[in-house]
């Protein structure tokens, strides 16, 4: 038989098997979330925002990791029972090359809840970790009959050997099939899976966890139940491969009305530029141009507002709610006057940046409201801190008389008797010699210095041709010019501008 005919016969014989392989039953688990893929022995890191896990009935496995239009594929096999909440993974292909790796996939109905794996191929080691989040689907984290699924703010610690981590939020999920999961938020996200036994109508149930941080463990403890909030306290402790671990968390807040479907906020200290209005008794009192929000880890909140005419400060507490999430502010004091109270929401656009702020409240017999929409982050001349009226300063013009010199190449130093400095919102800078043996203007850029009251200047243009220089500007508490030093060059020759305002204190070191 000719070789081509023999090949065709073999192909036709294999075709039914190949078609059958494509028809193997499969289940696809999908989730958006936060993940990190380390490759090249940990040299390169890639953010992952979506995972698709395909489990074939014959034990085959395909993992798809996504970031935007980019996709990375890992192949192998799985073992275990998906209904129990997790399966073990064995990887034999990564980045289209033969590989050797292991891991574990945690499942919640049809979603990927967690994924961990590590291994290597001829290109080096790789490691992946992923935490999925729900998105408000019907199969989300709400508790069904005979289940508990509740998130609460509170206080607790995770003690692993001699390391202690503070925890500020926890979620307990007790499933009807006996599976249990504890998720805790501290400096990072911690998740453990195990089993629970007992009766949900009792005061507590028993909890056992066989794994900690991908190592074998024997953690045992209890979950104290609450009819109002689902649970009140979780205590777990026991040995692991790397020393003893103890978890102790007590819920302090009511049961939150959301799970972890949005970014978790643990603290925020961010000043944003934008547009807004402060209303008092329905009349516009000021336009807000700059707002600083400081949400502390101890649930204290400070909001500082710079208006076109005035500056205001509010203080109180905060609590994260909602899927955005939104943050509720319980304001207890403010510079609008004594007895200022109010509440509001802060809409986040990420874990550190925020988008809109809305506050309403009372000041004596008057009502007030503040709405603000942020456009971009602002860099401040001063770190305003949290005490008193905020010194939110992103621009200024200061002019002072004093003594100074302008030294140019091949010329005698020229006296400078008055100087004006303008720092503009876009961080453009302008230094003008107003009075002296000469007048001149230097232009460039500014940025906050290494301490409050100091500004760094880089000057690249102006009326002094070919002048390029950099230096420091010092300001007093009233934002007045104290001292300016610019060292630079005209072409290749050194030049210098020095100035000290009248009555200036000695230089700070």
C-alpha positions as CSV (number, residue, x, y, z in Angstrom):
1,X,0.0,0.0,0.0
2,X,1.4,3.4,-0.8
3,X,2.6,5.4,2.2
4,X,0.0,8.2,1.6
5,X,-2.8,5.7,1.6
6,X,-1.5,4.0,4.7
7,X,-1.4,7.4,6.5
8,X,-4.9,8.2,5.4
9,X,-6.1,4.8,6.7
10,X,-4.5,5.5,10.1
11,X,-6.0,9.0,10.2
12,X,-9.5,7.7,9.5
13,X,-9.1,5.1,12.2
14,X,-8.0,7.6,14.8
15,X,-10.7,10.2,13.9
16,X,-13.5,8.8,15.9
17,X,-11.3,8.6,19.0
18,X,-10.2,12.2,18.5
19,X,-13.8,13.4,18.1
20,X,-14.8,11.5,21.2
21,X,-12.0,13.1,23.2
22,X,-13.4,16.5,22.3
23,X,-16.8,15.5,23.7
24,X,-15.6,14.6,27.2
25,X,-18.0,16.2,29.7
26,X,-16.6,19.2,31.4
27,X,-17.5,21.9,34.0
28,X,-16.2,25.4,33.8
29,X,-15.6,27.6,36.9
30,X,-15.0,31.3,36.4
31,X,-14.2,34.3,38.6
32,X,-12.9,37.9,38.5
33,X,-10.6,38.8,41.3
34,X,-7.0,39.7,42.2
35,X,-4.1,37.4,41.3
36,X,-0.3,37.5,40.8
37,X,1.7,35.3,38.5
38,X,5.4,35.1,39.3
39,X,7.7,33.8,36.6
40,X,11.4,33.5,35.9
41,X,12.3,32.4,39.4
42,X,10.3,35.3,40.8
43,X,11.9,38.0,38.7
44,X,8.8,38.9,36.7
45,X,5.3,39.6,38.2
46,X,2.1,39.8,36.2
47,X,-1.3,41.0,37.6
48,X,-4.2,38.6,36.9
49,X,-7.8,39.8,37.0
50,X,-9.7,36.7,35.8
51,X,-9.5,32.9,36.0
52,X,-11.3,30.2,34.1
53,X,-10.8,26.6,35.3
54,X,-12.1,23.8,33.2
55,X,-12.4,20.4,34.9
56,X,-13.0,17.5,32.5
57,X,-14.8,14.4,33.6
58,X,-11.8,12.2,32.6
59,X,-9.6,14.1,35.1
60,X,-8.1,16.6,32.6
61,X,-7.5,20.2,33.6
62,X,-7.2,23.5,31.8
63,X,-6.5,26.8,33.6
64,X,-6.8,30.1,31.8
65,X,-5.4,33.2,33.4
66,X,-6.4,36.6,32.0
67,X,-5.3,40.3,32.2
68,X,-7.1,42.4,29.6
69,X,-6.6,40.7,26.2
70,X,-3.6,38.6,27.5
71,X,-4.1,34.9,28.3
72,X,-1.8,32.4,29.9
73,X,-2.7,28.6,29.8
74,X,-1.7,25.8,32.2
75,X,-2.7,22.1,31.5
76,X,-2.7,19.1,33.7
77,X,-5.0,16.9,35.8
78,X,-7.2,17.3,38.9
79,X,-8.3,15.0,41.7
80,X,-10.8,15.2,44.5
81,X,-14.5,16.1,44.8
82,X,-15.5,19.6,43.5
83,X,-18.7,19.4,45.6
84,X,-16.6,19.3,48.7
85,X,-15.2,22.7,47.8
86,X,-11.7,22.0,46.5
87,X,-9.6,19.8,44.2
88,X,-5.9,19.0,44.0
89,X,-4.0,20.0,40.8
90,X,-1.1,18.4,39.0
91,X,0.4,20.6,36.2
92,X,2.3,19.1,33.3
93,X,2.2,22.0,30.8
94,X,2.9,25.7,31.3
95,X,3.5,28.4,28.7
96,X,3.3,25.7,25.9
97,X,6.2,23.8,27.5
98,X,6.4,20.7,29.6
99,X,6.2,21.5,33.3
100,X,6.0,20.0,36.7
101,X,3.7,21.7,39.3
102,X,1.1,21.2,41.9
103,X,-1.6,23.3,43.5
104,X,-5.2,23.5,44.8
105,X,-8.3,25.0,43.4
106,X,-11.1,26.1,45.8
107,X,-14.6,26.3,44.3
108,X,-17.9,27.9,45.3
109,X,-20.8,26.5,43.2
110,X,-19.7,27.6,39.7
111,X,-17.1,30.1,40.7
112,X,-13.4,30.0,41.4
113,X,-12.9,31.1,45.0
114,X,-9.2,30.6,45.4
115,X,-6.4,29.2,43.3
116,X,-2.8,28.4,44.3
117,X,-0.2,26.6,42.3
118,X,3.6,26.5,41.8
119,X,6.1,24.6,39.7
120,X,8.7,25.0,37.0
121,X,9.9,24.2,33.5
122,X,13.1,24.8,31.6
123,X,12.4,28.5,31.7
124,X,12.5,28.6,35.5
125,X,10.1,28.5,38.4
126,X,6.5,29.9,38.4
127,X,4.1,30.6,41.2
128,X,0.5,31.8,41.2
129,X,-2.0,33.0,43.8
130,X,-5.6,34.2,43.2
131,X,-8.5,35.4,45.3
132,X,-11.8,35.5,43.5
133,X,-14.6,37.9,44.3
134,X,-18.3,37.6,43.5
135,X,-20.1,40.1,41.4
136,X,-23.7,40.1,42.7
137,X,-24.8,37.0,40.8
138,X,-27.6,34.9,42.1
139,X,-25.1,32.2,43.1
140,X,-23.2,34.8,45.3
141,X,-22.3,34.5,48.9
142,X,-25.8,34.9,50.5
143,X,-26.6,32.2,53.0
144,X,-29.2,29.6,52.1
145,X,-31.5,27.7,54.4
146,X,-29.4,26.0,57.1
147,X,-26.2,28.0,56.2
148,X,-24.2,31.0,57.6
149,X,-22.5,33.5,55.3
150,X,-21.8,36.7,57.1
151,X,-19.0,39.4,57.0
152,X,-18.3,41.6,60.0
153,X,-15.8,44.3,61.0
154,X,-14.1,43.7,64.3
155,X,-10.8,43.0,66.0
156,X,-8.6,40.0,66.0
157,X,-5.1,38.5,65.5
158,X,-3.4,35.7,63.6
159,X,-0.4,34.4,65.5
160,X,1.8,32.1,63.3
161,X,4.7,30.9,65.4
162,X,6.2,34.3,66.7
163,X,4.5,36.5,64.0
164,X,1.4,38.4,64.9
165,X,-0.9,40.0,62.3
166,X,-3.8,42.3,63.2
167,X,-7.1,41.5,61.5
168,X,-10.0,44.0,61.1
169,X,-12.6,42.1,59.1
170,X,-13.7,38.5,58.8
171,X,-16.2,36.4,57.0
172,X,-17.6,33.0,58.2
173,X,-19.3,30.6,55.8
174,X,-20.8,27.4,57.1
175,X,-22.3,25.3,54.3
176,X,-25.1,22.7,54.6
177,X,-22.7,19.9,53.5
178,X,-20.4,20.5,56.4
179,X,-17.8,22.6,54.6
180,X,-16.6,25.7,56.4
181,X,-14.5,28.7,55.3
182,X,-13.0,31.6,57.2
183,X,-11.7,34.6,55.3
184,X,-9.9,37.4,57.2
185,X,-8.5,40.8,56.1
186,X,-5.4,42.2,57.7
187,X,-2.2,43.4,55.9
188,X,-3.3,40.9,53.2
189,X,-6.2,38.5,52.6
190,X,-6.1,35.2,54.5
191,X,-8.5,32.3,53.7
192,X,-8.8,28.9,55.3
193,X,-11.1,26.0,54.5
194,X,-12.2,23.2,56.7
195,X,-15.2,21.4,58.2
196,X,-17.8,22.3,60.8
197,X,-19.9,20.0,63.1
198,X,-22.8,20.7,65.4
199,X,-26.1,22.4,65.3
200,X,-26.7,26.0,63.9
201,X,-29.4,26.5,66.5
202,X,-26.8,26.0,69.3
203,X,-24.6,28.6,70.9
204,X,-21.6,27.5,68.9
205,X,-20.3,24.9,66.4
206,X,-16.9,23.1,66.2
207,X,-14.5,23.9,63.4
208,X,-11.5,21.9,62.1
209,X,-9.0,23.1,59.4
210,X,-6.5,20.6,57.9
211,X,-4.3,23.2,56.0
212,X,-2.6,26.5,56.7
213,X,-0.7,28.5,54.1
214,X,-0.6,25.5,51.7
215,X,0.9,23.3,54.5
216,X,-0.6,20.5,56.5
217,X,-2.2,21.6,59.8
218,X,-4.5,20.5,62.6
219,X,-6.3,23.7,63.6
220,X,-9.4,23.2,65.8
221,X,-11.8,25.6,67.5
222,X,-15.3,27.0,67.6
223,X,-17.5,29.6,66.0
224,X,-19.9,31.4,68.4
225,X,-23.2,31.9,66.7
226,X,-25.5,34.9,66.8
227,X,-29.1,35.0,65.6
228,X,-28.8,38.7,64.7
229,X,-25.3,38.7,63.0
230,X,-24.7,35.1,62.0
231,X,-21.7,34.7,64.3
232,X,-19.9,36.6,67.0
233,X,-16.4,35.1,67.5
234,X,-14.0,32.6,65.9
235,X,-11.2,30.8,67.7
236,X,-8.9,28.4,66.0
237,X,-5.5,27.0,67.1
238,X,-3.2,24.0,66.6
239,X,0.1,22.8,65.0
240,X,1.3,23.3,61.4
241,X,4.4,22.2,59.6
242,X,6.0,25.6,60.4
243,X,5.0,26.0,64.0
244,X,1.8,26.7,66.0
245,X,-1.0,28.9,64.7
246,X,-3.7,30.7,66.6
247,X,-6.6,32.7,65.2
248,X,-8.9,34.8,67.4
249,X,-11.4,37.3,66.0
250,X,-14.4,39.0,67.5
251,X,-17.0,40.8,65.4
252,X,-17.8,44.3,66.6
253,X,-20.0,45.7,63.8
254,X,-23.4,44.5,62.7
255,X,-23.5,42.0,59.8
256,X,-22.4,43.9,56.7
257,X,-24.9,44.2,53.8
258,X,-22.2,43.1,51.3
259,X,-19.6,40.5,51.0
260,X,-16.2,41.1,49.4
261,X,-17.3,41.8,45.8
262,X,-15.6,45.2,45.7
263,X,-12.1,46.4,46.7
264,X,-11.4,46.2,50.4
265,X,-10.4,49.5,52.0
266,X,-8.2,49.3,55.1
267,X,-7.0,52.9,55.1
268,X,-7.0,55.9,52.8
269,X,-5.0,59.1,52.9
270,X,-5.5,60.8,49.5
271,X,-6.0,64.4,48.4
272,X,-7.9,64.9,45.2
273,X,-8.5,67.9,43.0
274,X,-12.0,68.5,41.6
275,X,-15.2,70.5,41.8
276,X,-17.8,70.7,44.5
277,X,-20.1,72.9,46.5
278,X,-20.7,73.5,50.2
279,X,-24.3,74.4,50.8
280,X,-25.7,75.9,54.1
281,X,-29.5,76.1,54.5
282,X,-29.8,75.5,50.7
283,X,-27.5,78.5,49.8
284,X,-24.0,78.0,48.2
285,X,-21.4,79.1,50.8
286,X,-18.2,78.1,49.0
287,X,-16.8,76.1,46.1
288,X,-14.7,73.2,47.0
289,X,-11.5,72.8,44.9
290,X,-9.4,70.4,47.0
291,X,-10.4,67.6,49.4
292,X,-8.2,65.4,51.6
293,X,-9.7,62.2,53.0
294,X,-7.9,60.3,55.7
295,X,-9.5,57.0,56.8
296,X,-7.4,55.4,59.5
297,X,-7.1,51.7,60.4
298,X,-8.7,52.3,63.8
299,X,-11.9,53.5,61.9
300,X,-11.3,57.2,62.6
301,X,-12.0,59.5,59.7
302,X,-10.8,63.1,58.9
303,X,-12.1,65.1,55.9
304,X,-10.4,68.4,55.0
305,X,-11.8,70.7,52.4
306,X,-10.2,73.7,50.7
307,X,-12.7,76.0,49.2
308,X,-12.2,79.1,47.1
309,X,-12.8,81.3,50.2
310,X,-12.5,79.1,53.3
311,X,-11.1,75.8,54.6
312,X,-13.1,73.3,56.6
313,X,-12.4,70.2,58.6
314,X,-14.6,67.3,59.7
315,X,-13.8,64.3,61.9
316,X,-15.6,61.2,62.9
317,X,-15.6,57.4,62.2
318,X,-16.1,55.3,59.0
319,X,-17.3,51.9,58.1
320,X,-17.1,50.2,54.7
321,X,-20.5,49.2,53.1
322,X,-21.6,48.2,49.7
323,X,-20.0,46.7,46.6
324,X,-18.2,49.8,45.3
325,X,-17.5,49.9,48.3
326,X,-19.0,53.1,49.8
327,X,-17.8,54.3,53.2
328,X,-20.2,55.8,55.7
329,X,-18.9,58.7,57.7
330,X,-20.3,59.5,61.1
331,X,-19.1,63.0,61.6
332,X,-18.8,64.3,65.2
333,X,-17.0,67.6,64.9
334,X,-16.2,70.2,62.3
335,X,-14.9,73.7,61.7
336,X,-18.3,74.9,60.4
337,X,-19.0,75.6,64.1
338,X,-19.8,73.8,67.4
339,X,-22.2,71.0,67.3
340,X,-21.6,70.0,63.7
341,X,-22.8,66.5,62.9
342,X,-23.4,64.6,59.7
343,X,-23.1,61.5,57.6
344,X,-22.2,60.7,54.1
345,X,-20.5,58.3,51.6
346,X,-17.2,58.2,49.8
347,X,-17.2,56.3,46.5
348,X,-14.0,54.5,45.8
349,X,-12.4,54.1,42.4
350,X,-9.8,51.6,43.7
351,X,-8.1,50.5,46.9
352,X,-6.4,53.9,47.4
353,X,-8.1,56.4,45.1
354,X,-11.6,57.8,45.5
355,X,-14.1,59.3,43.1
356,X,-16.9,61.2,44.8
357,X,-17.7,62.5,48.3
358,X,-21.2,63.4,49.5
359,X,-21.9,64.7,53.1
360,X,-24.9,66.1,54.8
361,X,-25.6,67.2,58.3
362,X,-26.6,69.8,60.9
363,X,-24.8,72.7,62.5
364,X,-27.0,74.0,65.3
365,X,-30.3,74.9,63.7
366,X,-28.7,75.1,60.2
367,X,-28.4,72.3,57.6
368,X,-25.4,71.8,55.4
369,X,-24.3,69.6,52.5
370,X,-21.1,69.0,50.6
371,X,-20.8,67.3,47.2
372,X,-17.4,66.8,45.5
373,X,-16.3,65.0,42.4
374,X,-12.6,64.3,42.1
375,X,-10.8,64.6,38.8
376,X,-7.2,63.8,39.7
377,X,-4.8,63.5,42.6
378,X,-3.2,66.7,44.0
379,X,0.3,67.1,45.4
380,X,0.5,69.5,48.3
381,X,3.1,71.9,49.5
382,X,2.5,70.8,53.0
383,X,1.4,67.6,54.7
384,X,-1.6,69.1,56.5
385,X,-2.0,66.5,59.2
386,X,-5.3,65.9,61.1
387,X,-5.3,68.7,63.7
388,X,-7.2,72.0,63.3
389,X,-8.0,73.8,60.1
390,X,-6.3,72.0,57.2
391,X,-3.4,73.7,55.4
392,X,-4.4,72.2,52.0
393,X,-2.0,74.2,49.8
394,X,-1.4,73.3,46.2
395,X,-0.6,76.8,44.9
396,X,0.6,80.2,46.1
397,X,2.3,83.5,45.3
398,X,4.6,85.1,47.8
399,X,6.6,88.3,47.4
400,X,9.2,89.5,49.9
401,X,11.9,92.1,50.3
402,X,15.2,91.0,51.6
403,X,18.8,90.5,50.5
404,X,20.4,88.3,47.9
405,X,22.7,88.0,44.9
406,X,22.5,86.7,41.4
407,X,25.9,85.4,40.2
408,X,26.3,85.0,36.5
409,X,29.4,83.8,34.6
410,X,32.1,86.5,33.9
411,X,30.1,89.2,35.7
412,X,30.2,90.8,39.2
413,X,27.4,89.5,41.5
414,X,24.2,91.6,41.2
415,X,22.2,92.5,44.3
416,X,18.6,91.2,44.7
417,X,16.4,93.3,47.0
418,X,12.9,91.9,46.3
419,X,11.8,88.5,45.0
420,X,8.4,87.0,44.0
421,X,7.8,83.2,43.7
422,X,4.6,81.8,42.1
423,X,3.8,78.1,42.4
424,X,0.9,77.2,40.1
425,X,-1.7,74.3,40.3
426,X,-0.2,72.4,37.4
427,X,3.2,72.5,39.3
428,X,4.6,75.2,37.0
429,X,6.9,77.6,38.8
430,X,8.0,81.2,38.2
431,X,10.7,83.1,40.1
432,X,10.9,86.9,39.4
433,X,13.6,89.3,40.6
434,X,11.3,92.3,41.2
435,X,13.9,94.8,42.5
436,X,17.7,94.8,42.5
437,X,20.7,95.6,40.2
438,X,18.8,93.7,37.5
439,X,15.3,92.2,36.9
440,X,14.7,88.8,35.5
441,X,12.2,85.9,35.4
442,X,13.0,82.2,35.7
443,X,10.4,79.5,34.8
444,X,10.2,75.8,35.4
445,X,8.6,73.2,37.7
446,X,8.0,72.7,41.4
447,X,7.4,69.7,43.6
448,X,6.9,69.2,47.4
449,X,10.2,68.9,49.3
450,X,11.5,66.4,51.8
451,X,9.8,68.2,54.7
452,X,6.8,70.5,55.3
453,X,7.5,74.1,54.2
454,X,10.1,73.2,51.7
455,X,9.6,73.1,47.9
456,X,12.0,71.8,45.3
457,X,12.4,73.9,42.1
458,X,13.8,73.0,38.6
459,X,14.2,76.1,36.4
460,X,14.7,75.6,32.7
461,X,13.5,78.9,31.0
462,X,12.8,82.6,31.3
463,X,14.5,85.8,30.4
464,X,18.0,84.7,31.4
465,X,19.0,82.9,28.2
466,X,20.5,79.4,28.5
467,X,20.0,79.4,32.3
468,X,19.3,75.9,33.8
469,X,19.2,75.3,37.6
470,X,17.7,73.6,40.5
471,X,17.3,74.4,44.2
472,X,15.1,74.8,47.3
473,X,12.5,77.2,48.4
474,X,11.6,77.5,52.2
475,X,8.3,79.0,53.4
476,X,7.1,80.0,56.8
477,X,3.9,78.9,58.5
478,X,2.0,81.7,56.8
479,X,3.2,80.5,53.4
480,X,5.6,83.5,53.0
481,X,8.9,83.3,51.3
482,X,11.8,82.7,53.8
483,X,14.8,81.6,51.7
484,X,15.6,80.6,48.1
485,X,18.7,79.0,46.8
486,X,19.1,78.0,43.1
487,X,22.4,76.6,41.7
488,X,22.7,76.2,38.0
489,X,24.6,76.9,34.8
490,X,24.6,79.2,31.8
491,X,25.8,76.9,29.1
492,X,28.6,75.2,30.9
493,X,29.5,77.9,33.5
494,X,28.3,77.9,37.0
495,X,25.7,80.5,38.2
496,X,23.7,81.0,41.5
497,X,20.7,82.8,42.9
498,X,20.5,83.3,46.6
499,X,17.9,85.2,48.6
500,X,16.8,85.6,52.2
501,X,13.7,87.5,53.2
502,X,13.8,90.2,55.8
503,X,13.3,88.9,59.4
504,X,13.9,85.3,58.3
505,X,14.9,82.9,61.0
506,X,18.3,81.0,60.8
507,X,18.3,78.2,58.3
508,X,16.9,74.8,59.4
509,X,19.2,71.8,59.1
